[in-house]
Amino acid sequence: MHGRTLAAVMMGGSPASRAWVGTEYPNFSRLNLPYFWELEEAKITGAQRFAQDLETLRSRGIDPAKDICGVMLESYVGWGAIFFPKDYVQALAKFTRENGILLCFDEIQAGFGRTGKLFAYEHYEVDADMVCCGKGMSSSLPLSGVLGSAEVMDLPDIGSMSSTHSANPLVCAAGLANLEFIQETNLVAEAERKGNLLHEALRALQARHPDRIKRVIGKGMVAALVLVDPKTGAPDADVCNRVAELAMEKGLILVHTGRESIKMGPPLTIPDEALLEGVQVLGEALDEAIAGR
C-alpha cells in the first residue's frame, strides 16, 4: 500500500484495499514480497529471488526490460518493519539502471531519520530516482513531497506539477523548521543509537518468551515483534491484538496492525529512560496477554 488516494490504492498489493475502486488498472504489475525468512527457508539469495521474479513477469507476457517504465517499493514493509533482502534491492537497482527504468521508494513512513538513516533506502546502498516523502517531513502538520533527480523532476513544464494545497506557507514553514531541527540535533544518528537500545531490550523480551516471539524486526526507531502460537507455530494475531489493548490501558500506544506483529515507532526525541520504560510496559502487557488476563 502506497497511500489512500485512487492511483496509490490501485497500485497497492492488497485486493481487499483495492475493492472499493471498482476496477483494476491493467498496467500495474505486482510481485510477491521477498520476505527474508522465505528466502532463508528456500536457501536462495535475494539476487536469485529477483531473477525468479523477472521470470514470473515474463510468464505473464511482460518483457521486463521493455515493458516496465518504473518500479516502486516501500523501503520497508509497514506491518512488520520488514526490510527487503539487501542483495534483492541491489539486483533490482542494477536492472533498472541497465534498462532505463525509474526506481522509486515510498519513504512516507520511513524517511527523515526513523531507521537511523535519513532515508531507509540508504540501508540498501543504492541510488533512487524518486522518493515519496511525508509524515516525518514536518512531524506535525500535513506535508508531503517528492524528491528526485533533476533529470526526472525537470521533465514536466513549470506549473504542471501542482495541486490545491501545494506550497502551503504554514506547512512549508513547519517542514523547514523540522528539517533544521533534525540537522541541528543530529537526530538521525540519535535514532540509530536509541534504536540499538530499543532492539536490545526487545531481544531480551524475546529471550523471555522464545516460544512466542518468533522474530524481532526493524532498524533504528522502528521495530516489530512477530508472534506465533507455541503449539502450532502459526501466526498469532489474537495475542498481538490483546497486547495492544493492554498496553493502551497502561498508557503505552503501540501500532495495532491486526496481524501477527506488535509494531512500535517511538518519537525520535524520546529520552532513553522513557524508551526503556515503554519496553517494560510492553513486556508487562505481553506477559498478561500470554497468561490470558
N, C-alpha and C positions, 0 to 999 in steps of 0.2 A: 504494500500500500504506500503510495507516494503523496497522499493528500485526500481531501474530501470533495474537491471540485470535479466537474464532469470528466475532463480528459484524464486527470490524475486517477480517479476511481477506475476508469476504463482500462488504464494501464496496469492496475494492481493485479495481484495473483489470486485473490480470493473471489471465487464465483459468487458467493453469498453477498459480498460487499458490492459487487457489480450489478446485482439483480435489479435494483431499482432503476437503473438506466434504461432497461427495456430492450437493449440491442448490444451487440458486440462489434467493436471496431476491428475489421479483419486484418489490419496491417500492424497490429501489436502481436508479437510472438513472445511467449513466456517460457522460461525454463525452470525446472525444479531447483530449489535451493541446494547447493552443495554443502550440506551440514558436515562439519568436520568429523563427527563421530561415524557418519555413514561411510566416509572415505577410509577411516581407520578400520572399520569392520570389513570393508571390501578390499583393503590392503592396496589402495591405489593412491597416487599423488593428486594434488589439485590440478596440476597440468594435464594429467591423464584424464581426469574428470572433465576438464574443459574440452579436450579433444573428443570425448564421448558426446558432450553437448553439441558440438559442431555437427557430429554425425546425426544427432537427433533432429537438428534443424534440416539437414539435407533429406532425411526421411520424410519430412513434411513438404518437400518440394521447394525448399528455400535454399538458395545459394548464399551462404553467409557472407562471402566476400563481395558479392554484387548486390544482394537484395536488402542488406541491413544498412540503414543510414546512421543509427545511433544505438547505444546501449546505455541503459540506466539501471543503477542498483543502489539500494541503501548501503551506506558504509558498514552498518551492522544491522542485523535483523532485530527489529524492535522488541518482539515479545520475549526474547531471552538475552538481549545484548550479545547476540551471537555474531562473531566476526567470520568472514569468509576465510577459507584457507589462503594463506598469503600467496602461494605459488599459483593458485587458481586465478586470482586477480591479476597477477603479473603476466600469466599466459593470455588472459583476456586483453590486457592493455597492449601487449605486443601485437596481438591480432588486429586490434583496432588501428594501431599506428600503421601497420603494414598495408591496411586496406582502406585508409581514409575514412574511418568510421568514428563518429563522436563518442567519447567516453564521458558519461555524466554520473555524478554521485549525488544522492539525496542526503544532505547533511542537515536537514531541518532539525532533527533530534540530536544529532551527533556533534555538530560543529561548535566552534568557539570554546575550546578547552575541555569539553566534557570528558574526553577519553585520555587526557594527558597529552594530546597533540592539539594544535589549533583546529585542524580538521581531521576527522577519524580516518579518512582515506590515506593519510600520510603514513599510517601504520603499514600499508602495503608497499610503500616505496615506489609509487607510480605517479605519473602526472595525469591531471584531469583536464578535459576540455571545457567542461561546465560543472558548476557546483551550485546546488539549490540550498539556500540558507533561510533560517528563521529562528524563532524561539530564542536561543542564546544570543542572537544578533542584537537584541535590545534588552533581554532579560526582564521585560515587563510589558511594555506597550506592543501592540500587534505590528510587527515589521518583518518583511521578508525581502529576499533579494536573490539575484542570480549573478554569480561570478563566472568569468570565463576569459579565455584568451582574446586579445584584440582581434585576431583573425576571425574569430567566431562572432564576438559581440558587436563588431563594427559592420556586419553584413546588412542588417536592417537599416532603412533610411532613418534619419533623425526624426523623432516624433512618432514613429510607427510602433515602438515598444512602450506602451503607456497603459494606464488604467485610471479609473475614477479616483483611487486613493494613492496613486503613485506620488512620491516625493512629498508626502505629508510633512510639513515642517516640524510638528511636535514629535512625531515618532522618529524622524531622522535625527533630531537633536538628542533624543534619548538613546538612539543607537550609537551615535558618535561618542556620547559620554560613556556608554557601556564599553565600547572598544578601547577608549582611553584608560578606563579603569582596569580592564583585563591586562593591558600592557604595563601600566604603572605598578600594579601589584604583583606582576609576574604570575598571574593566575593559572596559566597553562602548566607551568612547572609545579605549582602548588597542587593542581588537580592530579598530576602524576604522583606526587609524594603522598597526598592523602589517599589516593587510590590504592597505594601499596598497603596503607594501614587498613583500609576497608576490606580488601581482598584477603589479607592475612587473618583478620577477625572472622570473615565468612568461612575461610577454610577451617578455622577452629570449630565453628558450628558444624561443619561437615564431619569433622572428626568425632563430634559428639553424637551425630546421627548418620553414620556411614551407610546404613541400610536404607535410609530415606532420601538423603541428599545425593543425587547421582552426580551432579556437576555444579561447580562454581564457575560462572562465565562472566566475561566482560573485561574492560580495560579502564583504568583511571576511575573516574567517579560515576561509572555506570556498571551495574552488576546484576546478576540474577542467580538464584538458586533453582535448579531443576530437580523436582521431587518425583519419586516413584513409589509404587506400592511395594513394601518389602517382601511380600509373598509372591507376587507375580512379576515384578519388575516393570509393570505397566505405568505409563504416566499417571500422576495423581493430582488432578486439578482440584478435587474436593478439599484436600488438606490445604492447598495453596489459598483457596478462597477463604477458608476458615482462619488461616494465619493473617491474611489481610484484614479480616474483620476484627480479630482480637487485637492486632497491632493498632488499629484505628481507635479502639476503645481505650488503649493505653496511651494514646496521644502521638502515635507514630503513623505517618501516612506512607504507605507503600503503593506501588503501581499494581493495581488489580488487573491482571492480564486475562483472567478467565481460562487460563491454560495451566500447564504443569509447572509454571515458573512463578517465582516470587521475585519481582524486579524492583530495583531501587535506583534512584538518581538524586543523591543528596545535593544541596546547594554547594557550589564550588567554594563558597566563602565560609562554610561551616567550620567551627572550631574543632580541633582534634577530639576534645573531650566529648562534645555533643555527638560527633560521628560515632565514636565507640559506644556511647550510651545508646544510640539508636540501634546498633547491632545487638547490644544486650537486651533491649526490649524485643527486638525481632526474635532473639533466642527464647525469651520467655513465652512469646506468642506461639512459637514453633513447638516448644515443649508441651504447652497446654493443648494445642490442636492435635498433636500426636496422641496425647493421653485421653483425648475425647472430651475435654472440658469445654 
